[in-house]
């Protein structure tokens, strides 16, 4: 039975990451780097659900143990980021809990640079103030709240920058180079030296040198679960699956709460040993000890739906995943597929596909399946075509999209010349795909028998040469 999600907070500090979305790449890097420490990371993409209040979430900044501030020009000009800063400044001990990370080339250290940000918010405040003069106050309550918010930022940003400069906050590149040892030391991570060594090993590019360093670490830290985790990960990268699985098993035998070892072991067992019951057990352990690892939820739901045919359990797991990352487009996409293919609930499928697309505009898989749903279930051909066209803007050579668009133009619009263009495009992507050649030859013989009979025969013969069993007298007669 799947355990309920619980975050183990004992002896593990909680860190809130405050950042501008323009610096998501840095937030992702820090999130992944802190993973082996057991520190609990709170981020907007995991904590804020669809239609949840962003400001209510931001107020949590005062209740966490530490706040990692990714300070950049975008951060200092972000209304939401500065709202979090204002919440922090309300805490008398805010200097004790902030962990500043200054993005390289962020200019805040000279007086005129600090003055520039004060002027920026002064202009924002003055502009809104002027615009509100022509608006009835009863019609602009929210804007008046924003005006007060901008005034607070204008008054506080200078004080905030003074604190950051006084703390001699290092740049991101310096912290990264020293494996964030200042941060780990400040928050009291017990095995800081080991974590620094592990991060240093990950930077080694030469395979032989990396293997030597791993052996040295194993000798220095005998019977350490993190070392075996690292050795297992390295073995997997080299294609040594049996050795990788062995090291993951060794890792969890030394630390029965190491969630990410359970996850990777479950993946190996699922993919290479096909022992789905054991994989389920390991994924459940992974979720228990590393509840923020959303991939464990997704992989577990995949086993239930594809291997065990239990759509109900898969749905339960995906809804559980939403409790962990309520803003994750992949979860909504998987829910859309489940409602679409297994439950035949096309309205719920449509709803979840749309949320996934809204959260991630270039989510081609979600757009493709949504377009497929619009065409097959709702018979909305124009809307389906628009989705396929959007897909091709992001991935011009997506074979599935090209094929579906070709068939839509052929079967629903009867625009054979345009359909032929898309058939020509997708047939070139996988030249050894039997069904593609057979499909194209059938299209040509049906609609272009007078002009392209030889081309139809050519693709039919390619299909037959790959698989002779596909040849049939009924089709052969069409080419006579």
N, C-alpha and C positions, 0 to 999 in steps of 0.2 A: 504494500500500500504506500502511495506517495506521501511523504511527510509534509506537514504544513510548513510554509515558508517562515523561517525565523532567522533574524540576523543576530549573530552571537556578538554581543558588544563587550563581554568581559575581557578586560586587559587589552582591548583593541580600540584605539582612538578612532573617532569619526572625523573625516575631513570633507568640508564643503568646498567644491571648486567654483569660484566666481570668475567668469570670463566673458568676453565678447564672442559671439558666434564666428566672428572673423578669425578667431584664434582657436577654432575647434580642433585643428590638427595638434596643437600643443596640449590641449586638454586631453585628447585621446592618448597622446604619448605618456603623459603623467599618469593617467588612469591605468594604462598597461604596465608601466614601470613599478607602480606601487602594489600591483597585484600580488606578488609573492610574499609581501610583508604581513598580510592579513588585515591591513588597515581598511576600514570601511569608507568608500568614496561615495559621496552624495553628488549627483549631477542632475541637471534639469532633464536630460533625455530619459533618465530612468525614473525620475520622481514625479514629473508633471504629466498627468493624464490628458487625454483629449478633452478640451473645453474646461480643464481645471484652471483655477486662478493662479496666474504666474506670480502676482504680488504676494499671495499667501505663501507660496513656496519660498519666495525670496526671504520672507521674514524668518525662515528656519535658520538663516545664516547665524543668528545669535545663539541658537541652541546646540550647535555642534562644537566639538572640542577645538577644532582648528579650521581656519578658512584659508585656502590656497588662492591667492589673488594673482591672476595672470594679467599683469598691467601692461597696456599698450596704448597707442593713440586711439585705437578703436574702442578700447575699454573705457578710457577717460571721456569719450564722447558718446558713450552708450547710456541711454536713459535707464535701462534695466540694471546695468552693472552699477551705475552710480546710486540707484535705489538701494542695492545691497550694501554699498559703502555707507550710506546714511544709516541703515539699520545697524551696521557694525559700530559706527561712531557713538551710538546710544549706549553701548556697553562700556562701562568704566574701565574694564580690563581688556579692551579690544587689542591693545598692542601685544598682549601675551598670547593671543590666539591667532593673529594673522601671520601668514607665511607668504611674503611677497616674492613673486617671480616676474622680473621685468623683461619683457620681450626685447630682444636685441634692437638697437637703433631707436628705442623710444626716448624722446628728448624731454626730460623732466628736471634735469639737475641745475640748469641755469635759471636765474630769477625771471628773465624775459620769457623762458619756455613755460614756467609755471603760470606766469601772468597771461600767457596765450590761452590757457585752458579756462582761466577765470573770465577772460573776455569772451571766449566761445559761449559759455553758459549765460553770460550777461546778455549777449545778442539774442540767444534763444529765448531768454526770459522776456526781454524787451519786445521782441517781435510778437510773441503771444499776447503780451499785455496790451499792445497797440491794437491788435486784431479784436480783442475782447471788448474794446470800448464801443464798438458798433453792434454788440450782441446783447440781447436781453439777459441779465444775470440768471433768471430762472431757467433759461434754455441752455445754459453753459456751465452747469455745476461741475461736470467732470473736467472741463477745461480749466476751471478755476482751481480745482485740486491740482492739476498739472502745473499751473502757474506757481502755486505755492511750493510744489516739488522742485521746479526749476530754480526758484529763489533759494531753497535750502541747498541745492547743489552749488549754486553760485557762491554762497557764503561759506561752504564747507570744503570745497575742493582744494583750496590753498592749504588749509590745515591738514587735510589728508596727505597731500603730496609732501608736506614738511615732515610728517611722521615717516613716510616711506624713505625719504632721503636720509633722515636722521638714523634710520635703522641700517643704513649701508646695504640696501637690498641688492643682491647680485643679479646678473643677467641670466636669462634662461640657458645660454650656451655655456656659461661658467658652471652653473649647477649641473647641467647635463654632463659636462666633462668630468666633474668630480663625483659623478653617480649620486648626486643629491644628498651627499653625506651630511651637509649642514642641516638639512631638513630632518633627516632620519635621527640625527643626534639630538636636535631640539625637541622632537616629539617623543624621544625615549624608546626608539625601537631597540629591542634587547640584542638582536643578532646583527647589528649594523655592519660589522666587519665582514661577515659572511655575505650579506646582501650586496655590499660594495664589490666583493670579489665576484659574485654571480653576474652582476651588471657588467663588470669589466670583461668577463669571459664572453659575454654576448657580443662584445664589440670586436672580438678577434675574428679576422676574415680567413686566415689560413687554417685549413682543417687539421693539419698535423699539430700546429701550435695549440689549437683549441683542445685537442685530445690530451696533449701533454699537461696543459693547465688544469683540465678536469681531473686527471689522475693525481696531480699535486694537491688539488682541493680535497679530493676524497681522502688522501693521506692525512691532511691537516684537520679535516672535520669528519672523522670516521663515523659511520652509521648515522649520517645526517640525511633526512628525507629530502631536503631541498637540493642537495647535491645529486641524489639519484633521480630526482625530477629533471634536473638539467641534463644528466647523462641520457635519460630516456628521450628527451626532446631532441638532443643531438643525434642519437641513433636513428630516430624516426626521419630526420632530415636527410640522413644518408641512405634511407631505404632499408634499414635493418629493423624490420618490424618486430621480429621475435625478441631481439635484444631490447628494443624499446619497451615492449610489453613487460618483459622481465624486470626492467628497472622501475617501471611505474608500480608494479606489484611490490617491489622492495620499498619504494617510497612510502606507500600507504601502510606497509607493515611496521614502519618506523614512526609514522604519524598518521593515526587513523582518522584525523580530522582535516587532512590536506585535500581540500575540495577539488583543486585543479588536477591533481594526480588521478583522482577518481574519474574526472571528466575525460582526460586523455586516454586512460586505460579503457573506459567504456567505449570510446571511439574506436580504438584498436580492436577490441573484442567484437564490436558491431560490424566493422567493415571487413576485417580479415579473418576472423574466426567464425563469424556468423552465429555466435552464441547469444541470441537476443535476450534470453532470460537473465544471463549474467550481465549483459550490457545494461539492461533495465535496472538491475540492482546497483551497479556502479553509478549510473546517471542519477538515481535517487539519492545516493550518498553525496554526490557532487552538489546537488541542489540543497541538501541539508546543510553542508558546511561552506558552500560558496553560492549563496542564493542569488547574487548579482550576475552570475554567469548565465546569460540568457541562452547561449548555445546549448546548454545542457537540457533546458526545457524544450527547445526546438527539435533537437535530435531525438529526444525521448518520444515526443509526439509523432515523429516520423516513423519510428519503430512500430508504434501502436497502429498507425494507419496503414503503412505499407506491408509490414511483416505479419501483424496479428489481426489486421482487418477490424480494429476496434476504433471506429470513428468517434464514439462517445468519449472514450478515454483521451483520445487525441484532442478533442474539443476542451475537455477539462484542463488538460495541460497547457493549452494555448491561452485559455482564460487566466490560468495561474501565472503564466508568463507576463500577462498584461499588468499584474499586480507588481511585478518587478520593474518592468520597463513599459509604462503606459503610453510612451511616445515613440515606440519602435515600429517603423513601417513594415519590417519583415513579419512581425507577428500578425498585423492586420492582413497582410498579403496571404499568409498561411491560413488564417481564418476564412478569408475569401475563397481560397481553393477548397477548403473543407466543406463550407456551405454549398459551394458550386458543384463539386464533383461527387460528394458523398451524401449530403443531405438534400440536394436538389432544392435548396431554399435560395432561389435566385435573388430575392430582394435583400436578404442578409448578405449574400455574396457581393452584390453590387455595393452595399453600404461599406463593407470592409475594404473592398478594392479601392473605393473612392477615398477613404481615410488614408490608406497606404500611399496613394498618389498625392494627396494633399500634403502629407508629411515629407514626401520625397518626389519632387517633380520629375526627376529623370529615372524613376523606377520602372524600367522597361518591362520586366517580367509582370509586374502588376498591371501595367497599361495593356500589355498583350492579352492577358487573360480577361481583363475587363472588356476589351474590344471583342474578344471571342464570345464572351457572355452576351454582350449587346447584340451581336450578330445572330448567334444560334438560339438564344432563349427569348430575347425581346424583339428580334427582327428589326432592330433600329440600325439600318445599314449605313446611313450617313454618319451617325455618331460612332459606329464601329470603325468606319474608314478614317474618321478624324483621329481616333486613338492610335490606329496603325500608322498614320502619317506622323503623329507625334513621336511614336517609337522610333521611326526611321530617322528623325532629326537627331536623336541621341545615339542610335546605333544603325547607321545606314546599311550595314551588311548583316543584319539579323535575319537568318534564314527562315525561322518560323514566322516572323512578321511578313516577310516578302511572300512566302507561300500563301499565308492566309489572305493577304491583300490581293494576290493574283486570283485566288479562288472566289473571293468576294466580287471582284470586278467581272469575272467570268460568269458566275452563277446568278448573282443578284442584280448586277447592272448591265450584264451582257455587253460590256465594253471590251471586246476581244482583243483589239489592237493594243489597248493599254495593259490589259491583263498579260499579254504576250511579253511585254517589256519586263514585268516583274517575274514571270516564269524564267525568262532568260537570265535574270540576275540571280535568283536563288539556286538555279541548277548548277551554277559555277562554283558555289561555295563548298559543296561536298560532292566532288565528281564521281565518287564510287558508291553513292547511295542509290540502290536499285529502284526503290519506289519513286524517287524523284524523277528519274529518267522515264519510268513507265508512265507516271502521271503527266509529264510534259508531252510525251509521244501521243497519249490519248487526247490531250487538249488540242494538239496540232491536227490530228487526223479528223477530229470532230468539227473544227472551226476553220482550218486552213488546208484542207485536203487538196484544193486546186493549186495552191502556191507553195506549200511547205510539206508535201508528202514525203519527199526524200529526207527532210530534216526529221520528220516524225519517225520514219523508218530507222534513221541513224540512232536516235535515242532509244528506240525499242530494242535495237540490236545490242546497244551497250548494256541495257538491263539484262538481256538474255545471256550475254557473254559473262556477266558477273554471276548470274544464277540461271542456268539452263532450264530449271524447273518452271520458270516464269513464262516460258514460251507456250502458246496455245494455238491450235488450228483456227479458233474463232477470231483471234487477233491477227494472225498471219494473213487471213483472207482480206483484211482491210487494206493491206498494202499491195494487193495484186492489181 
